[in-house]
Amino acid sequence: MDHWERDDTEKPQLVRPYTLTAGRTDPRINLPLEAPVETLATTKSPRWPSNDVRGKILTLGADNPSVAEIAAVLSLPLGVARVLIGDLVTQGYLRVHTTLGDSITDDERRELIGRTLRGLRAL
């Protein structure tokens, strides 16, 4: 397929991104762009359809991507991704790991840099 042709296997998104957040642009929690996100094991059933973007975020969270990586992979505006991820954290579906700080060890720093590099290469 020529790169100018539309891929018909992927349906166009009919919902405007900021509709997903009810117009909110700031997450309810502190959520740095580089923060790794992890999907938590939970028995709570999601309250949204299986093809909803929140389900896609939970699927991606199994690999501990950063907030910015999730936005890039799902082609979401960064503000929308941050609000949705923040909502999923407060609902108990995701955990946000801390980023670089003064008390971080060299091993933790290397791991974060390694994850960031792997994520950038994947894009």
Contact map, one row per residue, 1 for C-alpha under 8 A:
111010000000000000000000000000000000000000000000000000000000000000000000000000000000000000000000000000000000000000000000000
111110000000000000000000000000000000000000000000000000000000000000000000000000000000000000000000000000000000000000000000000
111111000000000000000000000000000000000000000000000000000000000000000000000000000000000000000000000000000000000000000000000
011111000000000000000000000000000000000000000000000000000000000000000000000000000000000000000000000000000000000000000000000
111111100000000000000000000000000000000000000000000000000000000000000000000000000000000000000000000000000000000000000000000
001111110000000000000000000000000000000000000000000000000000000000000000000000000000000000000000000000000000000000000000000
000011111100000000000000000000000000000000000000000000000000000000000000000000000000000000000000000000000000000000000000000
000001111110000000000000000000000000000000000000000000000000000000000000000000000000000000000000000000000000000000000000000
000000111110000000000000000000000000000000000000000000000000000000000000000000000000000000000000000000000000000000000000000
000000111111000000000000000000000000000000000000000000000000000000000000000000000000000000000000000000000000000000000000000
000000011111100000000000000000000000000000000000000000000000000000000000000000000000000000000000000000000000000000000000000
000000000111110000000000000000000000000000000000000000000000000000000000000000000000000000000000000000000000000000000000000
000000000011111100000000000000000000000000000000000000000000000000000000000000000000000000000000000000000000000000000000000
000000000001111100000000000000000000000000000000000000000000000000000000000000000000000000000000000000000000000000000000000
000000000000111110110000000000000000000000000000000000000000000000000000000000000000000000000000000000000000000000000000000
000000000000111111110000000000000000000000000000000000000000000000000000000000000000000000000000000000000000000000000000000
000000000000001111111000000000000000000000000000000000000000000000000000000110010000000000000000000000000000000000000000000
000000000000000111111111100000000000000000000000000000000000000000000000000000010000000000000000000000000000000000000000000
000000000000001111111110000000000000000000000000000000000000000000000000000000000000000000000000000000000000000000000000000
000000000000001111111110000000000000000000000000000000000000000000000000000000010001000000000000000000000000000000000000000
000000000000000011111111100000000000000000000000000000000000000000000000000000010011000000000000000000000000000000000000000
000000000000000001111111000000000000000000000000000000000000000000000000000000000000000000000000000000000000000000000000000
000000000000000001111111100000000000000000000000000000000000000000000000000000000000000000000000000000000000000000000000000
000000000000000001001111111000000000000000000000000000000000000000000000000000010010000000000000000000000000000000000000000
000000000000000001001011111000000000000000000000000000000000000000000000000000110010000000000000000000000000000000000000000
000000000000000000000001111100000000000000000000000000000000000000000000000000100110000000000000000000000000000000000000000
000000000000000000000001111111100000000000000000000000000000000000000000000000000111111000000000000000000000000000000000000
000000000000000000000000011111000000000000000000000000000000000000000000000000000010011000000000000000000000000000000000000
000000000000000000000000001111100000000000000000000000000000000000000000000000000000010000000000000000000000000000000000000
000000000000000000000000001111110000000000000000000000000000000000000000000000000000000000000000000000000000000000000000000
000000000000000000000000001011111010000000000000000000000000000000100000000000000100010000000001000000000000000000000000000
000000000000000000000000000001111110000000000000000000000000000000100000000000000000000000000000001000000000000000000000000
000000000000000000000000000000111110000000000000000000000000000001110000000000000100000000000000000000000000000000000000000
000000000000000000000000000000011111000000000000000000000000000001110000000000000000000000000000001000000000000000010000000
000000000000000000000000000000111111100000000000000000000000000001100000000000000000000000000001111000000000000000000000000
000000000000000000000000000000000111110000000000000000000000000111100000000000000000000000000001111000000000000000000000000
000000000000000000000000000000000011111000000000000000000000100111100000000000000000000000000111100000000000000000000000000
000000000000000000000000000000000001111100000000000000000000111110000000000000000000000000000111100000000000000000000000000
000000000000000000000000000000000000111110000000000000000110110100000000000000000000000000001110000000000000000000000000000
000000000000000000000000000000000000011111000000000000000000000000000000000000000000000000011110000000000000000000000000000
000000000000000000000000000000000000001111100000000000000000000000000000000000000000000000001000000000000000000000000000000
000000000000000000000000000000000000000111110000000000000000000000000000000000000000000000011000000000000000000000000000000
000000000000000000000000000000000000000011111000000000000000000000000000000000000000000000000000000000000000000000000000000
000000000000000000000000000000000000000001111100000000000000000000000000000000000000000000000000000000000000000000000000000
000000000000000000000000000000000000000000111110000000000000000000000000000000000000000000000000000000000000000000000000000
000000000000000000000000000000000000000000011111100000000000000000000000000000000000000000000000000000000000000000000000000
000000000000000000000000000000000000000000001111100000000000000000000000000000000000000000000000000000000000000000000000000
000000000000000000000000000000000000000000000111110101100000000000000000000000000000000000000000000000000000000000000000000
000000000000000000000000000000000000000000000111111100000000000000000000000000000000000000000000000000000000000000000000000
000000000000000000000000000000000000000000000001111100100000000000000000000000000000000000000000000000000000000000000000000
000000000000000000000000000000000000000000000000111110110000000000000000000000000000000000000000000000000000000000000000000
000000000000000000000000000000000000000000000001111111110000000000000000000000000000000000000000000000000000000000000000000
000000000000000000000000000000000000000000000000001111111000000000000000000000000000000000000000000000000000000000000000000
000000000000000000000000000000000000000000000001000111111100000000000000000000000001000100000000000000000000000000000000000
000000000000000000000000000000000000000000000001011111111110000000000000000000000000000000000000000000000000000000000000000
000000000000000000000000000000000000000000000000001111111111000000000000010000000000000000000000000000000000000000000000000
000000000000000000000000000000000000000000000000000011111111100000000100000000000000100000000000000000000000000000000000000
000000000000000000000000000000000000001000000000000001111111110000000000000000000000000000001100000000000000000000000000000
000000000000000000000000000000000000001000000000000000111111110000000000000000000000000000000000000000000000000000000000000
000000000000000000000000000000000000000000000000000000011111111110000100000000000000000000000000000000000000000000000000000
000000000000000000000000000000000000111000000000000000001111111110000000000000000000000000000100000000000000000000000000000
000000000000000000000000000000000000011000000000000000000111111100000000000000000000000000000000000000000000000000000000000
000000000000000000000000000000000000010000000000000000000001111110000000000000000000000000000000000000000000000000000000000
000000000000000000000000000000000001111000000000000000000001111111000000000000000000000000000000000000000000000000000000000
000000000000000000000000000000000001110000000000000000000001101111101100000000000000000000000000000000000000000000100010000
000000000000000000000000000000001111100000000000000000000000000111111100000000000000000000000000000000000000000000010000000
000000000000000000000000000000111111100000000000000000000000000011111110000000001100100000000000000000000000000000000000000
000000000000000000000000000000001100000000000000000000000000000001111111000001000000000000000000000000000000000000000000000
000000000000000000000000000000000000000000000000000000000000000011111111100000000000000000000000000000000000000000000011000
000000000000000000000000000000000000000000000000000000001001000011111111110000001000000000000000000000000000000000000000000
000000000000000000000000000000000000000000000000000000000000000000111111111111001000000000000000000000000000000000000000000
000000000000000000000000000000000000000000000000000000000000000000011111111100000000000000000000000000000000000000000000001
000000000000000000000000000000000000000000000000000000000000000000001111111100000000000000000000000000000000000000000000001
000000000000000000000000000000000000000000000000000000010000000000000111111100000000000000000000000000000000000000000000000
000000000000000000000000000000000000000000000000000000000000000000000011111110000000000000000000000000000000000000000000000
000000000000000010000000000000000000000000000000000000000000000000000011111111011000000000000000000000000000000000000000000
000000000000000010000000000000000000000000000000000000000000000000000010001111111000000000000000000000000000000000000000000
000000000000000000000000000000000000000000000000000000000000000000010010000111111100000000000000000000000000000000000000000
000000000000000000000000110000000000000000000000000000000000000000000000000011111110000000000000000000000000000000000000000
000000000000000011011001100000000000000000000000000000000000000000000000000111111111000000000000000000000000000000000000000
000000000000000000000000000000000000000000000000000000000000000000100110000111111111100000000000000000000000000000000000000
000000000000000000000000011000101000000000000000000000000000000000100000000001111111110000000000000000000000000000000000000
000000000000000000001001111100000000000000000000000000000000000000000000000000111111111000000000000000000000000000000000000
000000000000000000011000001000000000000000000000000001000000000000000000000000011111111100000000000000000000000000000000000
000000000000000000000000001000000000000000000000000000001000000000100000000000001111111110000100000000000000000000000000000
000000000000000000000000001110100000000000000000000000000000000000000000000000000111111111000000000000000000000000000000000
000000000000000000000000001100000000000000000000000000000000000000000000000000000011111111100000000000000000000000000000000
000000000000000000000000000000000000000000000000000001000000000000000000000000000001111111111100000000000000000000000000000
000000000000000000000000000000000000000000000000000000000000000000000000000000000000111111111111000000000000000000000000000
000000000000000000000000000000000000000000000000000000000000000000000000000000000000011111111100000000000000000000000000000
000000000000000000000000000000000000000000000000000000000000000000000000000000000000001111111100000000000000000000000000000
000000000000000000000000000000000000000101000000000000000000000000000000000000000000000111111110000000000000000000000000000
000000000000000000000000000000000000001111000000000000000100000000000000000000000000000111111110000000000000000000000000000
000000000000000000000000000000000000111100000000000000000100100000000000000000000000100111111111000000000000000000000000000
000000000000000000000000000000000000111100000000000000000000000000000000000000000000000010011111100000000000000000000000000
000000000000000000000000000000100011110000000000000000000000000000000000000000000000000010000111110000000000000000000000000
000000000000000000000000000000000011110000000000000000000000000000000000000000000000000000000011111000000000000000000000000
000000000000000000000000000000000011000000000000000000000000000000000000000000000000000000000001111100000000000000000000000
000000000000000000000000000000010111000000000000000000000000000000000000000000000000000000000000111110000000000100000000000
000000000000000000000000000000000000000000000000000000000000000000000000000000000000000000000000011111010000100000000000000
000000000000000000000000000000000000000000000000000000000000000000000000000000000000000000000000001111110000000000000000000
000000000000000000000000000000000000000000000000000000000000000000000000000000000000000000000000000111110000000000000000000
000000000000000000000000000000000000000000000000000000000000000000000000000000000000000000000000000011111000000000000000000
000000000000000000000000000000000000000000000000000000000000000000000000000000000000000000000000000111111101100000000000000
000000000000000000000000000000000000000000000000000000000000000000000000000000000000000000000000000000111111100000000000000
000000000000000000000000000000000000000000000000000000000000000000000000000000000000000000000000000000011111110000000000000
000000000000000000000000000000000000000000000000000000000000000000000000000000000000000000000000000000001111111000000000000
000000000000000000000000000000000000000000000000000000000000000000000000000000000000000000000000000000011111111100000000000
000000000000000000000000000000000000000000000000000000000000000000000000000000000000000000000000000100011111111110000000000
000000000000000000000000000000000000000000000000000000000000000000000000000000000000000000000000000000000111111111000000000
000000000000000000000000000000000000000000000000000000000000000000000000000000000000000000000000000000000011111111100000000
000000000000000000000000000000000000000000000000000000000000000000000000000000000000000000000000001000000001111111110000000
000000000000000000000000000000000000000000000000000000000000000000000000000000000000000000000000000000000000111111111000000
000000000000000000000000000000000000000000000000000000000000000000000000000000000000000000000000000000000000011111111100000
000000000000000000000000000000000000000000000000000000000000000010000000000000000000000000000000000000000000001111111110000
000000000000000000000000000000000100000000000000000000000000000001000000000000000000000000000000000000000000000111111111000
000000000000000000000000000000000000000000000000000000000000000000000000000000000000000000000000000000000000000011111111100
000000000000000000000000000000000000000000000000000000000000000000000000000000000000000000000000000000000000000001111111110
000000000000000000000000000000000000000000000000000000000000000010001000000000000000000000000000000000000000000000111111111
000000000000000000000000000000000000000000000000000000000000000000001000000000000000000000000000000000000000000000011111111
000000000000000000000000000000000000000000000000000000000000000000000000000000000000000000000000000000000000000000001111111
000000000000000000000000000000000000000000000000000000000000000000000000000000000000000000000000000000000000000000000111111
000000000000000000000000000000000000000000000000000000000000000000000001100000000000000000000000000000000000000000000011111
